[in-house]
Amino acid sequence: MDACRILERLQNAEVSESDIWFRGDYRQAYICVSLAQSGEPQPFIASSYQVYGTHPDQVWRKIMADRKAKLGKEFADWYDEAGNLKPDLPKKKPSIYIDEQAEQAERERLVGVLIFPKAQRANQEQVGSLRGQQEGKGKLYEMPTQHQPLRILPA
């Protein structure tokens, strides 16, 4: 068994890994292979004690206990009951804070910007070729300038 080649590959993988959690996994694998090479009867358990200071069966409980201790009451905001990280979904604002007139005005502005009548859709090449030429060879359509001022609503 060529453990030196395995150790070298694990070391290179650890150095090139950008994710800190995977880097830790490569480090533990490196320690585990090193211990196996030196004749340790249970290298994974010994490496777990070296890296995490506890038995492999207790690692996840220890990680969760540390998270709960650090986050306190905010733990439920970040993790579910199983300890999985909750997705970053924005919380919806209560409907009492939404100004219906502002919402309708924003929708109308978006429709005015995104939907043009077919006659006003000028091909970008045509617009570029019209500039610098005489009038009469084509029409350059401009977007209507009926804008309402932007209103910022309280959060």
C-alpha positions as CSV (number, residue, x, y, z in Angstrom):
1,M,0.0,0.0,0.0
2,D,1.4,3.3,-1.1
3,A,0.2,5.6,1.8
4,C,2.7,8.4,0.8
5,R,0.9,8.9,-2.5
6,I,-2.5,9.0,-0.8
7,L,-1.2,11.4,1.8
8,E,0.2,13.7,-0.9
9,R,-3.1,13.7,-2.8
10,L,-5.0,14.5,0.4
11,Q,-2.7,17.3,1.2
12,N,-3.0,18.8,-2.3
13,A,-6.8,18.5,-2.1
14,E,-6.8,20.2,1.2
15,V,-4.7,23.1,0.0
16,S,-6.7,23.7,-3.1
17,E,-10.1,23.4,-1.4
18,S,-12.0,26.7,-1.0
19,D,-14.7,25.4,1.3
20,I,-13.6,25.4,4.9
21,W,-15.7,22.4,5.9
22,F,-14.3,20.2,3.1
23,R,-10.8,21.3,4.1
24,G,-11.5,20.0,7.6
25,D,-12.7,16.7,6.1
26,Y,-9.5,16.4,4.1
27,R,-7.4,17.2,7.2
28,Q,-9.2,14.4,9.1
29,A,-8.7,12.0,6.2
30,Y,-5.0,12.9,6.1
31,I,-4.7,12.2,9.9
32,C,-6.7,9.0,9.6
33,V,-4.4,7.6,6.8
34,S,-1.3,8.7,8.8
35,L,-2.6,6.8,11.9
36,A,-3.4,3.7,9.8
37,Q,0.1,3.8,8.3
38,S,1.6,3.9,11.8
39,G,-0.4,0.9,12.9
40,E,-3.3,2.5,14.9
41,P,-6.0,-0.1,15.4
42,Q,-8.9,2.4,15.1
43,P,-7.6,5.3,13.0
44,F,-10.9,7.0,12.4
45,I,-11.8,7.2,16.1
46,A,-8.3,8.4,17.0
47,S,-8.5,11.1,14.2
48,S,-11.9,12.2,15.5
49,Y,-10.5,12.7,19.0
50,Q,-7.6,14.7,17.5
51,V,-9.7,16.9,15.2
52,Y,-12.9,17.3,17.3
53,G,-11.9,16.2,20.8
54,T,-14.7,13.6,20.9
55,H,-15.9,10.2,19.7
56,P,-17.2,10.2,16.0
57,D,-20.7,9.3,17.3
58,Q,-20.8,12.5,19.4
59,V,-19.4,15.0,16.8
60,W,-22.7,16.1,15.4
61,R,-24.3,16.5,18.9
62,K,-21.2,18.6,20.0
63,I,-21.5,20.8,16.9
64,M,-25.2,21.4,17.5
65,A,-24.6,22.2,21.2
66,D,-21.9,24.7,20.2
67,R,-24.2,26.4,17.7
68,K,-27.1,26.5,20.2
69,A,-24.8,28.0,22.8
70,K,-23.5,30.7,20.4
71,L,-26.8,31.6,18.9
72,G,-29.0,31.3,21.9
73,K,-32.6,32.4,21.1
74,E,-31.7,33.0,17.5
75,F,-30.9,29.3,16.8
76,A,-34.5,28.6,15.6
77,D,-34.1,31.5,13.1
78,W,-31.1,29.8,11.4
79,Y,-31.6,26.1,11.9
80,D,-34.5,23.6,11.8
81,E,-35.2,21.0,14.5
82,A,-32.8,18.5,12.7
83,G,-30.0,21.1,12.7
84,N,-30.2,21.8,9.0
85,L,-29.5,25.4,7.9
86,K,-32.7,27.1,6.8
87,P,-32.8,28.6,3.3
88,D,-32.3,32.3,2.9
89,L,-35.8,33.3,2.0
90,P,-36.9,36.9,2.6
91,K,-39.7,37.2,5.2
92,K,-42.8,38.6,3.7
93,K,-43.9,42.0,5.0
94,P,-47.3,42.0,6.6
95,S,-50.0,43.3,4.3
96,I,-50.7,46.3,6.5
97,Y,-47.4,47.9,5.4
98,I,-48.1,47.5,1.6
99,D,-49.4,50.6,-0.1
100,E,-51.8,49.3,-2.7
101,Q,-51.5,52.6,-4.8
102,A,-47.8,52.4,-4.8
103,E,-47.9,48.7,-5.9
104,Q,-50.3,49.6,-8.8
105,A,-48.2,52.5,-9.9
106,E,-45.1,50.3,-9.9
107,R,-46.9,47.7,-12.0
108,E,-48.0,50.4,-14.5
109,R,-44.5,51.8,-14.8
110,L,-43.1,48.3,-15.4
111,V,-45.7,47.6,-18.1
112,G,-44.8,50.9,-19.7
113,V,-41.2,50.0,-19.8
114,L,-41.5,46.4,-20.8
115,I,-44.4,46.3,-23.3
116,F,-44.2,48.5,-26.4
117,P,-46.7,48.6,-29.3
118,K,-45.3,46.6,-32.3
119,A,-45.0,49.8,-34.3
120,Q,-42.6,51.3,-31.7
121,R,-40.3,48.3,-31.6
122,A,-37.3,49.5,-33.6
123,N,-34.6,47.1,-34.3
124,Q,-31.3,48.2,-32.7
125,E,-29.6,48.0,-36.1
126,Q,-32.2,50.3,-37.6
127,V,-31.8,52.8,-34.8
128,G,-28.0,52.8,-35.3
129,S,-28.3,53.2,-39.0
130,L,-30.9,56.0,-38.7
131,R,-28.5,58.2,-36.8
132,G,-26.5,60.4,-39.1
133,Q,-28.8,59.8,-42.0
134,Q,-31.4,62.2,-43.5
135,E,-34.9,62.3,-42.1
136,G,-37.4,60.6,-44.3
137,K,-35.5,57.3,-44.7
138,G,-36.9,56.0,-41.4
139,K,-38.6,56.9,-38.2
140,L,-36.9,56.8,-34.8
141,Y,-39.5,56.1,-32.1
142,E,-38.9,57.4,-28.5
143,M,-40.4,56.0,-25.4
144,P,-43.1,58.2,-23.8
145,T,-41.7,60.1,-20.8
146,Q,-44.6,59.9,-18.4
147,H,-42.9,58.9,-15.2
148,Q,-44.1,59.2,-11.7
149,P,-41.6,60.0,-8.9
150,L,-40.4,57.0,-7.0
151,R,-41.9,56.6,-3.5
152,I,-39.9,54.8,-0.8
153,L,-42.1,52.9,1.6
154,P,-41.3,52.2,5.2
155,A,-40.0,48.7,5.9
